[in-house]
Amino acid sequence: MKVIALVGMPGAGKTEASRMFSKNGFIRIRFGDITDEKLRELGLPLNEENERKVRESLRKQYGMEAYAVLNLSRIDENLKKDNVVVDGLYSWEEYKFLKSYYKEQLVVVAISSAPATRYSRLCERADRPLNYDNAVSRDYSEIENINKAGPIVMADITLLNELDLKDMEKQVKKLSLELRADV
């Protein structure tokens, strides 16, 4: 079995790609669910400011590999059933933790889009939209504070997501078949 970890900047298409992998038989685990659960537990609304505070708090408490550590049992449990796709591996430390734990079982897939494309998507999305300034701020924060660039650079595979969902769907379907055949 494989663990496919999706990496990329906000708005690149990680969530859409993870849903597409799920349609192709992979079990989907979204690292951000931990943040959402914590916000509900604290009674705080889902917004960029609160999400950022919770992410940073969890990383202070558990280290920069927090989301990998907190999701490890979910990944292991689901990996017994089928291949897993992880939506949102972020930090260099998460990458090193998962790579050390899963070794060759881990396949990192970068979803790449130009900043202008991503910012347009982030402004238009229905779930957790960001304005241009917030999108730029989030990029900087994720690069500078979360060490997000390392996993993107170390990706085993990169998918370019500049066109439409149909193009991305074709790429993910092809990759899903290749990864399943490689098991």
C-alpha positions as CSV (number, residue, x, y, z in Angstrom):
1,M,0.0,0.0,0.0
2,K,1.0,3.6,-0.7
3,V,0.6,6.9,1.2
4,I,0.2,9.7,-1.3
5,A,1.0,13.0,0.3
6,L,-0.2,16.1,-1.5
7,V,1.8,19.3,-1.2
8,G,1.4,22.7,-2.7
9,M,0.7,26.3,-1.9
10,P,-2.9,27.5,-0.9
11,G,-5.2,27.4,-3.9
12,A,-3.0,25.1,-6.0
13,G,-5.7,22.4,-5.9
14,K,-4.6,19.9,-3.2
15,T,-8.2,19.4,-1.9
16,E,-9.6,18.9,-5.4
17,A,-6.8,16.5,-6.2
18,S,-7.4,14.6,-3.0
19,R,-11.1,14.3,-3.8
20,M,-10.2,13.0,-7.3
21,F,-7.8,10.4,-5.7
22,S,-10.6,9.4,-3.5
23,K,-12.9,8.8,-6.5
24,N,-10.1,6.6,-7.8
25,G,-10.2,4.4,-4.8
26,F,-7.8,6.0,-2.4
27,I,-8.8,6.7,1.2
28,R,-8.7,10.4,1.9
29,I,-7.2,11.9,5.0
30,R,-7.3,15.7,5.3
31,F,-4.6,17.0,7.8
32,G,-6.7,20.2,8.2
33,D,-9.5,18.3,9.9
34,I,-7.4,18.5,13.1
35,T,-7.6,22.3,12.9
36,D,-11.3,22.3,12.2
37,E,-11.9,19.9,15.1
38,K,-9.9,22.2,17.5
39,L,-11.9,25.3,16.3
40,R,-15.2,23.5,17.0
41,E,-13.9,22.4,20.4
42,L,-12.9,26.0,21.2
43,G,-16.2,27.3,19.9
44,L,-14.4,29.6,17.4
45,P,-15.6,30.3,13.8
46,L,-13.7,28.9,10.9
47,N,-11.8,31.8,9.4
48,E,-8.2,32.4,8.3
49,E,-7.2,34.2,11.5
50,N,-8.5,31.5,13.9
51,E,-7.2,28.7,11.7
52,R,-3.7,30.3,11.6
53,K,-3.7,30.7,15.5
54,V,-4.7,27.0,15.9
55,R,-2.1,25.8,13.4
56,E,0.6,27.7,15.1
57,S,-0.5,26.7,18.6
58,L,-0.6,23.0,17.7
59,R,2.9,23.3,16.2
60,K,4.2,25.0,19.4
61,Q,2.7,22.1,21.4
62,Y,3.7,19.2,19.2
63,G,6.5,20.6,17.1
64,M,6.6,21.4,13.4
65,E,5.6,17.8,12.5
66,A,2.4,18.2,14.5
67,Y,-0.1,17.3,11.8
68,A,1.9,14.2,10.7
69,V,2.1,13.0,14.3
70,L,-1.5,13.8,15.1
71,N,-2.7,12.0,12.0
72,L,-0.4,9.0,12.0
73,S,-2.8,6.5,13.7
74,R,-5.5,7.5,11.1
75,I,-3.1,6.9,8.2
76,D,-1.9,3.6,9.6
77,E,-5.5,2.3,10.3
78,N,-6.7,3.2,6.8
79,L,-3.5,1.9,5.2
80,K,-4.6,-1.6,6.3
81,K,-7.6,-1.2,4.0
82,D,-6.3,0.5,0.9
83,N,-3.9,3.2,-0.4
84,V,-4.2,6.5,1.3
85,V,-4.1,10.1,0.0
86,V,-3.1,12.8,2.5
87,D,-4.5,16.3,1.7
88,G,-2.1,18.9,3.0
89,L,1.3,17.8,4.1
90,Y,2.8,21.2,4.9
91,S,6.1,21.4,6.8
92,W,9.5,20.1,6.1
93,E,9.4,18.4,9.5
94,E,6.2,16.6,8.6
95,Y,7.8,15.5,5.4
96,K,10.9,14.1,7.2
97,F,8.7,12.5,9.9
98,L,6.5,10.7,7.3
99,K,9.5,9.8,5.0
100,S,11.4,8.3,8.0
101,Y,8.3,6.3,9.1
102,Y,6.9,5.2,5.7
103,K,10.1,5.2,3.7
104,E,9.4,4.1,0.0
105,Q,5.7,3.7,0.8
106,L,5.4,7.5,0.8
107,V,4.9,9.2,-2.5
108,V,4.9,13.0,-2.4
109,V,2.9,14.7,-5.2
110,A,3.2,18.4,-5.6
111,I,0.3,20.3,-7.1
112,S,1.6,23.5,-8.7
113,S,-0.1,26.6,-9.9
114,A,1.1,30.1,-10.5
115,P,0.4,32.7,-7.8
116,A,-2.0,34.6,-10.0
117,T,-4.0,31.5,-10.7
118,R,-4.0,30.5,-7.0
119,Y,-5.0,33.9,-5.7
120,S,-7.9,34.0,-8.2
121,R,-9.1,30.6,-7.0
122,L,-8.8,31.6,-3.3
123,C,-10.8,34.8,-3.8
124,E,-13.6,32.9,-5.7
125,R,-13.8,29.7,-3.6
126,A,-17.0,29.2,-1.6
127,D,-15.3,27.5,1.4
128,R,-12.9,29.8,3.3
129,P,-12.4,32.4,0.6
130,L,-9.4,34.8,1.0
131,N,-9.0,38.2,-0.5
132,Y,-5.8,39.0,-2.5
133,D,-3.9,40.5,0.5
134,N,-4.8,37.6,2.8
135,A,-3.8,35.1,0.1
136,V,-0.4,36.8,-0.3
137,S,0.0,36.9,3.5
138,R,-0.8,33.2,3.8
139,D,1.8,32.3,1.2
140,Y,4.4,34.3,3.1
141,S,3.4,32.8,6.4
142,E,3.4,29.2,5.1
143,I,6.8,29.6,3.5
144,E,8.5,31.6,6.4
145,N,6.8,30.0,9.4
146,I,5.8,26.5,8.4
147,N,8.8,25.6,6.2
148,K,6.4,24.6,3.4
149,A,8.8,24.9,0.5
150,G,10.9,21.9,1.3
151,P,8.3,19.2,0.7
152,I,7.3,20.9,-2.5
153,V,10.9,20.8,-3.8
154,M,11.3,17.2,-2.6
155,A,8.1,15.9,-4.3
156,D,8.5,12.7,-6.2
157,I,5.9,13.9,-8.8
158,T,4.6,17.3,-9.8
159,L,1.2,17.9,-11.4
160,L,0.7,21.3,-13.1
161,N,-2.8,22.7,-12.3
162,E,-3.2,25.7,-14.5
163,L,-6.1,24.7,-16.7
164,D,-9.5,23.4,-15.6
165,L,-10.8,20.6,-13.3
166,K,-11.2,18.2,-16.3
167,D,-7.5,18.5,-17.0
168,M,-6.6,17.9,-13.4
169,E,-9.0,14.9,-13.3
170,K,-7.2,13.3,-16.3
171,Q,-3.8,13.8,-14.6
172,V,-5.0,12.4,-11.3
173,K,-6.7,9.4,-12.9
174,K,-3.6,8.5,-14.9
175,L,-1.4,8.9,-11.8
176,S,-3.8,6.8,-9.7
177,L,-3.6,4.0,-12.1
178,E,0.2,4.2,-12.3
179,L,0.5,4.2,-8.5
180,R,-1.9,1.3,-8.1
181,A,0.0,-0.7,-10.7
182,D,3.3,0.0,-8.9
183,V,2.0,-1.6,-5.6
